[in-house]
Structures are given as C-alpha cells and as structure tokens.
Amino acid sequence: MIDIQYFGDTEAILESLKDDLMVTDINGIILKATKSTAAIYGLKYEDLIGSSIYELERAGIMTPILTPLVIQKQEKVTLVQLTMTGKKLLVTGLPVLNAKGDVYRIVSYSHDVTDLLDIQNYLHHMQDELELVKLELQSQWQQKFLSLGLVADDPAMSKIMETIHQVAEVDVSTVLLGESGVGKTAIARYIHNEGPRKTGPFIEVNCGSIPESLFEAEFFGYEAGSFTGAKKSGKVGLAELAEGGTLFLDEVGELSLENQVKILKLIEEKQFYRVGGTKPRKVDFRLIAATHRNLKEFVEEKKFRQDLYFRLNVIPIIVPPLRERPADLMNFIYLFLNKFCKQYERERELDEAVIQFLLRQKWEGNVRELMNLMERLVITSRSRLITIENIPDYYKQEHYTKNFSGSARTLTETLEIVEKEVLLEAKRKHKKTVKIAEALGISQPSVVRKLKKYGIN
C-alpha cells in the first residue's frame, strides 16, 4: 500500500510513465489519467477525466472494474479487463491511504495483453487439436489391434502398444517377452504389417516345435540329394522364404546351443548355406523373436548364448499377462464372444454370474486360454443365454477347490459369496456406482440392487 497524507502529482510525471495510469477517488470518479489511457478505452482525454468508472462499466467501455475490489480488500488487486475497443488489459489497482489509514484514492496501471492472450488461446486451441489427433491415432491403432485379436485399453498395455507402434515404423530387431498365450505372435504380425516390410512375407518359425535333428534342413533348406529321403529338387528353407519380409523366431529360448550358433551367424552375416550346399545364399529380412523364457537367466545358466542374447535384445518388449490387465479382460471376453457368435452363426449372451466368474479367474494360459473357453461356451451352450452351468466342470472345481475347499455350500450360495467379494473390491476402488458399473460391465441399477442385496454401503 502507498501510505501518504497527500497525493500530489503533475501532468509531467504522469505522461513520463510508459504504462497506462489512472487515479480515482473512493466514489470511482477519475481524477487523473495518462492520455494513452484514454486512447486505449477509445475516449477523448477530456471526456475521461471526471467520469465515473461505474458509468463507464455500465456503458460497456470497461469491464470489470477493480475500484470496488481494492476498497473492499484494501490491498493490491489484479485482473483482466475487456474494453469497448476489444482490448484485453491486465489491470493492477493499489489503495492509497490517508493519515487515518483509510483508502481515499485508487491508483491503477494497465498493460495491453490482447496479443498475449490471443496467442495463449491459440496455443490452447492447438493443444486441443493435437489431443484430438492423438485420440484419433489411438482409435486407429485400437482398430488395427482388434483386427489382429489385440486389446490395449488397460493403461499398462496401452503404453506398451504405443511403444510397439513406434518400433513397427523402424526396421530394427525386436524381442517380445512374456508368458505363453499373451499374444506375442499377434504383436509380431502387427509390427510386420505396420513396418517398412509389410509388402514382404511374414515367416513364423516355432523353434520349439522343430526337432533338433531336422532344424537345419527346415530352417536353411537343403540341396538335391544332400541326404537320404531328401527331395530330388531340394528345398527352400524358412530363412530364405523370409527374403524382403519378416522372420519371426517364436520360442527362441528353446533353441539348442548348437542351433543358436547357426542363428547368430545368419543374423550377423545375413547369409547361409543350404544343407549339402557350397554356395552362400544372401537373405535380407527383419528379425522379431519371442519367448516365454527369462533369457537373462538362461544366459547366466549357460543355456543361452550371451552374444545371441545381445543381438536379439536390441529393443525388448515385455507383454504383461492377462491377470495384470484387468481393464482388458472384459474387452477380451466380448471380443471373443462376438467373434465366435459370428463365426458359428449363433446369438449368445453372457449371464452376469458367468461374467463375474470369468473376471475371477487367474487365466494362467492368458488370452489363448480365454479364447478357447469362449469358443467352447458359444458352441456348447444350447440356449441364447450362457449360464454358469455351461462353464466346464474342471474350471468350477479348480476355482472352488482353491477358494472354498471344505465348504458345504451350494453352487448358488458360493456364487453369491464370489459376487459379494467382487462388489466389495469394486466399491473400494471406484466408490461411485456409475464407475463400479463400468468396471464390472453391468448396468448402474444392477449395481445399486446388488449393493443393497448384500448390505454394502
């Protein structure tokens, strides 16, 4: 605050200031102002002096005014003011006190921030536009993921899929790590389809399914008459078939140390010899590997070559198991339900008890296990509504043996216990019934009814 008994000023002092300046009394009458202040409000200087700021506000010349705020708070006040001329001013008001400590003058100064605010608004608009573009791209990615049987709504998986999308654009070796059935093959196909070699072949080699004695002949091919039983015309190997495309080595952790050496040589030199051949054959491909094994531990245990490990581990991508992707589980359930209903031309729906049962499973076989069960439910259910009775007995036995061993409860009683546990867990996480309904994939009225049924407040 400015604490003076008499506020003396001159025209010369006011006009020497660079800022727009105005002095009013406590009634809002303008006592002094710079000529630039009058201009910024679109008024003549002589018309500004002696005017009431309250009248000017009512006339739409300036709004809002800060004099009453300064008088009320008796301290510095800053706000953005809009003028009749379309200017935006950053105005700061200061109270001036008399000898008694009462406010008797208000001094305000302003800066024209029209351009700055316009730029800020433009930047906000551009940010909104970029967010829309990002959402559109994510939507397109999701559609492409779905076309390959991939779901990535869970935050953890969504982040991984963004990385996968970026990796796909670059011709670089990638290794996919994760439990069996999490969708590593589908991800490998996505990387191929979105990458620079998408017009080339996608050759999948399951390293764990080819007998070691036949691996070299299958992988590299062989010349005519190279061994007993060989085709007279010879055979093109899987590596050679990948020319110009992607070579996907699934379950690479199952390779013997001997075959690991051969794979390493192929990766480093991009050439190989057919079995029984003497002429080197060059091949150009993108390499994607996958395994459910912990390759780092395999290296420490001397089960996997360190040099091959580093060759494959350029960009490792860890795919989480389904049990760690709760937001994806419900989407997968309906993805497979719709897929198999369409495939087998059947109309099927899931009872809520079935949905809750599926949500409680650990899915040790991950997405593949869920897909197989959903296909079975669509095929074997005799009515439109798939009920808990359609769940295979071994699933129910395993589930209830683990969770309710020694229990003499009926199936209905046990299901009610499970349902209550699911609701309690959802209530702890989401609080509101709308969010609980979204999480469980049921309607809000159903949530309210069930919470009341089990006395959950």
N, C-alpha and C positions, 0 to 999 in steps of 0.2 A: 504494500500500500504506500501511497505518497502522502506523508504527514506534514502538511503545511497550513498555515493560517490564511495565507492569501495566495491565490494562484494567479500570478502576473505573467502575462505573455505578450508577445508582439507579433505582428504580421510577418516581420522579417524572420523570426525564429521558426514560426510555423512553416513558412514557404521554403526554408532551407532544408527541411526534412525531406527525405526521399519517399517516406511512406505516406499513405493517405491517413490523415489525422482529423479527429473530431472531438469537440468538448461540449458536453451537455450539462444542464443542471438537473436536480433531482426530479423535476417535473417533465424532463425529456425535451426541453427547449434547447435547440442547437445555438450555442454561444459563439463558438469559433470552429473553423474548419479550413483545411487547405483547399485551394482551387481545384486540385486534382481529385479531391474527394467529391466535390460537386459534379465533376465531369463523369466520374465512374458511376454515379447514380443517375446520370442523364438529366441533371438540373443545372440551372444557372447559379452561379455563386451567390448572387444577391437573393435568389429565391430560397436557397438552402439555409442561410443564416436567419435565425429567428423562427424557423419552422419547428413543429413538434414531431418528434420521431414516431410518436403514436399515430399521428395523422398520416405520416409518410408510409407507415406499415399498412394502415387501412387502405391507402391508395395503391398498394402493391409495389411501391417504389423500393422497399427493402423489407425482407422477412427472413428469419425472425429478428427481432431487435434484442439487444442484450442489456440495455439500461436497467430494466426492472430486475433482471437476474443479478446484476452487480450490486444493486441497492439491497436486494434480499439477502445475498450471501456475504456482502461486504468483503469480497475478495476477487481476485483475478478470474475472469471468465473468458473462455474461447469457444467460438462456434463458427459454423459455415453459414454464410448469409447469401441469399439469392436476390439479385437486383432486378429491377424492371427491364434493364437492358440485356438481361440474360447472363450477366456475370456471376461468378461464384467467388465470394470473398471469404478469406479466413480472417475473422474479426476477433480482436482481443480487447476487452474492456478492463480498466483499472479504476478502483474507487479513490477519490481524493477526499481526505478528512479535514475538518476544521479543528479549531483548538479544543472543542468539546469531544472530539473523536467521532463526530457524526459525518456521514457522507454528504457532501454538498456539491460535488462535481464528479462527472464520469468522463474519463479520457479513454478514447478508443482509437486504435490504429488497425489498418487492414492491409492484406496482400491479395492481389488478384491470383487465384489459384484455378481459374477456369480450365486452362490448358492442362494443368497437372491432374485435375480430377477427370477431365475427359480422357487423358492418357490412362489413368488408373482404371476407369470404366472400360476402356478399350482392352486393357490387359486382362481385366476380369472376364470380359466377353470372350477374348481369345482363349483364356484358360477353360472356360465353359465349353467352347468349341472343341478344344483339344480333348477334354474329358469325354465329350460325345463321340469323337473319333476313336478314342481308346476303347470306349464301351462297344462301339460298332465292330472294331477289330476283334475284341474279346468274343463278341457274339459270333463272328465269322469263324474264329478258332473253335468255339464250342460246337458249332455245326459240323466242322471238319472232324473234331474229336468224336462226336456222336456217330458220324458216318463210319468210323472205324471201331465203334464199341467202346469209346473212351468217355469218361465223365470226369470233370475237373471243377466242380463247384465248391468243394472243400478248399478253404484258404491255403492250406499247405500244398495240396495238389495243384491248385490254380497257379501258384507261384512257380512250381516245378514245370508246368506246361508252358509258361511264359519263357522259361529258360530253354525248353525243348524247341519252341518255335524259333528262338534266336539261333540255336545250334543248327537247326534244319537249313537255315539260309547259307551256312558256311560249309564248305567241303572239308570237314575235319573228322578225325576218328573219334568215336564216342563209345563209352561202355555204360550199359544200363544195369544197375544193381538192384536187387530186390527179391523177395520171396517168389516162389513159383506161383503162377496164376495171377500176378498183379497187373499184367497187361504189357509186359516188355516187348512182345512181338508186335502188338498193335502200335506201340510208340515208335518202334523201329520203322514200321511201314509209314507212319505219319512223317517221320524225319525224311524218309526217302521221297515221299510224294510231294513234300514241300521244298525239297532241296534242288540244287542245280542239276542233279542227275535223274530227275523224275521221269524223263522220257526213256531212260535205260531200264534194264531188268532189275528186279529185286530178288536176289537169290538167297534163300534161307538154308542154312546148314545146321542141323541139330547135332552138335558134336558129341552128345551123349548117346545118340541112337545108332551111330555107325560103328560097327565092330572095328576094333583097333587094327585087325589084320587087313581089313578092306578100306580103311580110311584113306590111305594114299591114293589108291586106284579110283575111289569115288570122288575124292577132292581134286586131285590133279589130272585124272583121266589116265588112259594108257594107249600105247601104240598097238597095232595089229600083231597078234601072235606073241605078245610080251609074256604071257603065262598061260598055263593050261586053263581052258574054259573062257579065254578072252574072245571078244567078238572079232571077227575077221577084219572088220573095218576100223577097229579101235573104238575108243570112247572119249568124248569131250568131258572134262571134269567140271565140277561145280564152280571152281575158281575161275575157269576160263569162260563159263557162261555168264559171269558177273561183269564182263567187259563193258565199260561205259556206264555201269549202274552201281548198285549197292550190294556188297557181300555182307550178309548178316550171320555172324557166328553165334548161334544160340547155345547156351550152356557151355561156354568156352572153358569153364572151370573143370569140365570132365575130360579134357584132352590129356593124353599121356605126355610125359616129359619128352618122349621121342617125337611125337607129333607136334608138340609145342615148338620145338626147334624148327621144324619144316614150315610152320605157320609164320614164325618170326622172320625166317629168310624170305618168304613170299612178301610179307609186309614191307621189309626193308628194301628189297631189290625189285619188287613188282614184276618178277619173272620166275619161272619154274620149269621143271622138266616133267613131261608125262612119264608114267612108269614104262620102262623099256625104251624111252626116247633119248636121243643125244642132242637134239636141237632145243635151245632155250626158247620158251614162249613168253612173250611180254603180255601183261594184262593191267588194265587201269580200272580201278574201282574205288568206291568209298567204303570204308570199313566201319561197321557197327557190331559191337559184341555185347553179349548179355550173359548173366549168370546169377544164380541164387546163392552161390558160394561167396564167402568172405575171402576175396583174392589176396588181401594183405596178409591174413593169417596163413593162407596157403603158401605164400612166398616165405614166410618165417618158418613154416614147417617143411620147406624144400619140396612142396608138391606142385609149385608153380614157379616158372622161371621169372626172375626179377626183371630181366631185360624185356621180356614179352609183356609183363605187367605194366611197365612204364610206357611201352608202345601203345597199349590199349587204353591206358588211364589218362589220356590227354584231357578229355572232358568227361568225368564220371557224373552220372545222374542217378541218384538214389530214388527209387519209386517206393513210396510207403505202402504197407499192407492195407487192405480194406478196413480192418478193425481200427486203424488210426485215421480213417477218413469218414467220420460219421455223417458229414453233410453229403457225401457222395452215395452212401448206402441206399437211401430211399430212392435216389435218382436211378441207380442201377436196377433196383427192384422193378421199377416201372418201365425202364428201358427194355429189359428182358421180357417183361410181361407183354408189352406191346409188340416186340419183335416176334415172339413165338405165337402170339394170337394171330398176327398177320401171316406168319409162315404156315401155320396149320389151319388157317381159316376158322378160328374159333373165337367166340366172345367170352372173355373171362374177367372176373373181378376178384379182388382180394378182400376177405373178411378182415376187420380191424384186428382181431385176435391173431391172425396169420401175420399181418404186418408187424405187430409187436413181437411176435415170436422170431421173425426174421431179423428184426433190429437187435435182438438179444444175442444172436449167435456170434461166435468168435471168427468164423469164416477162415479157418486155418488154410483152406485151399484158395482163399481170396476170390477174385472176380470170377475165375473159372468155375469154382465150386458153386457160387451163387447162380451163375448162368445155367449150369447143369440142373440144379434143383428147380429153377423157374421153368425150364423146358419140361421137366418131368411133371410139375404141377399143372401146366397148361394141357399136357397130353392126357394125364391120368384122371383129372377131375371130370366127373360126369355131369355136373351142373354148372351153371354160369358162375356161381359164387364159389370160390376156392376157400374151403374152411380148414380148420386145424386138423380135421380128420384126414385131409389129403396129404398132410405132412408125413413123409416116410417114418415108420416106427423107430428106426435106428437114430434119427435126429431127435425125436422126442425122448427116447430112452437115454441117450447120451446127455441131452440137456438137463433132464430132470434128475438123472443119477448124480450129476455134478452138483446141481443146485438144491435138490430136495431129497437126497438119499435118506432112506429110512422113514420117509413120510407116508402116512396112511391117507393122505388127501386124495380126493377125486381129481380128475383132469380139470374140471371146471373150477374147483377151488384153487388148484395150483396156478391156472391161467390168471385168475383174479389176483393172486399174490404177485405174479410177474407184472401184470398190468399196473398194480398199485406202485410197485418199485419203479417202473418206467415213468409214471406220472410224478412221483416224488423227485426223481432225478431231474426231470424236465422242469419241474417247478423251482427247484433250487437254482437251475441255470438261467431260466428265462423270466421268472416272476409273472409276467402278464400272460393271460390266457390266449391272446392272439399269437404271441411268439411261441407258446407251447404247442398250439395247433399247427403252426408252420413247421416246427421241429419234428412233430410226430406224424405229420401228413394226414391229419384228421381235421374236422370242422371245429370251430370255436364252441358252438353249442355242445358238441360231443365232449369237449374238454371240460366245460362247466358242469355237465351232467356227471361225468366220471369223477371229478374232484369232489362233488357233493356226495356221490355214492360212497367214496372211501373216506369221507370226513377230512379231506385235505384242505386246509385254509391257507 
